[in-house]
Amino acid sequence: LDHARDMVDFLEVEKSPAMNGYQLRALARGMPLPQRGPKALQPFRAIAFASRALAYLRLDAYAEAAEDAKAACELEPRYLKAWIRRACALAAMNRREEAQDVLKEALEKACNTDLLREQVCKLLVNLHNLVNVVVKPPGKDLPVIYKDSERPKKKKTWREVIAVPVAGPNGDATVSVPRHELRKFLQEDWKSTLSGRAIWAQTSEELFLVLRLPRRPKVSELRIEISPKHLLSLLRKKGVTSATQDDFDTLIDAKLLATVKPSECSWQLDQVGDSCDLHFSLRKHCCGMVEEAFQ
């Protein structure tokens, strides 16, 4: 339907193109010229209107289909498909007498062979046999075109998270916790780990680790590697631009006692004043609580 509408708009051309030298000489000699300008586009416009009428028919928008098919018949009377689609739209609106008149007119204007006349006559007979049949209007569940109709939008389910303030190694920090795990999270105590350089907490689904960094680095200066059983975090030395192994200081090199899913883990930098914390959110592979998470 959108493609047919675009074609109809594209073919609305009213400006006649300029004549070339051959056409001017033919005009001066009185020779017949082919159609030019808007009239030459009428067959294409008829196809566009008939195509849009078919789209309206499939959407059960019979009034719009009949209007477009009528326009196609007026633009190109020899186009039989436009006559048939116009008759179908009228028959669907229980206007069978008008549909029969349309098919009879098609016999005169658009049927130039015996085969076409035979097919249209069969349609007339079938239409005449539908005298006692009443077509009901389409139900609300069908895709009928209405200007003011609005499709119900599917509600998106968002995983709401809450920033919970916690006490870090050298100050305050925040951790994002899912709402459905908030009560259990608040009941858990934060535990010190990695020789007191970090603190960690957990829910039944995630592990949270907060590490205070010695300075405020850029994200490009960090190298983080998370595997199911291991966590590694490196910080590039200050003033160093190369990326060799000796140019990094180790922040975390810990074994995970709870298996995690690396594809669902995340980390972020949280700047608090002049200091900076590195937050890890590690998704557990199996739900449950553990006594110790890092070694």
Rosetta blueprint (number, residue, H / E / L):
1 L L
2 D H
3 H H
4 A H
5 R H
6 D H
7 M H
8 V H
9 D H
10 F H
11 L L
12 E L
13 V L
14 E L
15 K L
16 S L
17 P L
18 A L
19 M L
20 N L
21 G H
22 Y H
23 Q H
24 L H
25 R H
26 A H
27 L H
28 A H
29 R L
30 G L
31 M L
32 P L
33 L L
34 P L
35 Q L
36 R L
37 G H
38 P H
39 K H
40 A H
41 L H
42 Q H
43 P H
44 F H
45 R H
46 A H
47 I H
48 A H
49 F H
50 A H
51 S H
52 R H
53 A H
54 L H
55 A H
56 Y H
57 L H
58 R H
59 L L
60 D L
61 A L
62 Y H
63 A H
64 E H
65 A H
66 A H
67 E H
68 D H
69 A H
70 K H
71 A H
72 A H
73 C H
74 E H
75 L H
76 E L
77 P L
78 R L
79 Y L
80 L H
81 K H
82 A H
83 W H
84 I H
85 R H
86 R H
87 A H
88 C H
89 A H
90 L H
91 A H
92 A H
93 M L
94 N L
95 R L
96 R H
97 E H
98 E H
99 A H
100 Q H
101 D H
102 V H
103 L H
104 K H
105 E H
106 A H
107 L H
108 E H
109 K H
110 A L
111 C L
112 N L
113 T L
114 D H
115 L H
116 L H
117 R H
118 E H
119 Q H
120 V H
121 C H
122 K H
123 L H
124 L H
125 V H
126 N H
127 L H
128 H H
129 N L
130 L L
131 V L
132 N L
133 V L
134 V L
135 V L
136 K L
137 P L
138 P L
139 G L
140 K L
141 D L
142 L L
143 P L
144 V L
145 I L
146 Y L
147 K L
148 D L
149 S L
150 E L
151 R L
152 P L
153 K L
154 K L
155 K L
156 K L
157 T L
158 W L
159 R L
160 E L
161 V E
162 I E
163 A E
164 V E
165 P E
166 V E
167 A E
168 G L
169 P L
170 N L
171 G L
172 D E
173 A E
174 T E
175 V E
176 S E
177 V E
178 P E
179 R H
180 H H
181 E H
182 L H
183 R H
184 K H
185 F H
186 L H
187 Q H
188 E L
189 D L
190 W L
191 K E
192 S E
193 T E
194 L L
195 S L
196 G L
197 R L
198 A E
199 I E
200 W E
201 A E
202 Q E
203 T L
204 S L
205 E L
206 E E
207 L E
208 F E
209 L E
210 V E
211 L E
212 R E
213 L L
214 P L
215 R L
216 R L
217 P L
218 K L
219 V H
220 S H
221 E H
222 L E
223 R E
224 I E
225 E E
226 I E
227 S E
228 P L
229 K L
230 H E
231 L E
232 L E
233 S E
234 L E
235 L E
236 R E
237 K L
238 K L
239 G L
240 V L
241 T L
242 S L
243 A L
244 T L
245 Q H
246 D H
247 D H
248 F E
249 D E
250 T E
251 L E
252 I E
253 D E
254 A E
255 K E
256 L E
257 L L
258 A L
259 T L
260 V E
261 K L
262 P H
263 S H
264 E H
265 C L
266 S E
267 W E
268 Q E
269 L E
270 D E
271 Q E
272 V E
273 G L
274 D L
275 S E
276 C E
277 D E
278 L E
279 H E
280 F E
281 S E
282 L E
283 R E
284 K E
285 H L
286 C L
287 C L
288 G L
289 M L
290 V L
291 E L
292 E L
293 A L
294 F E
295 Q L
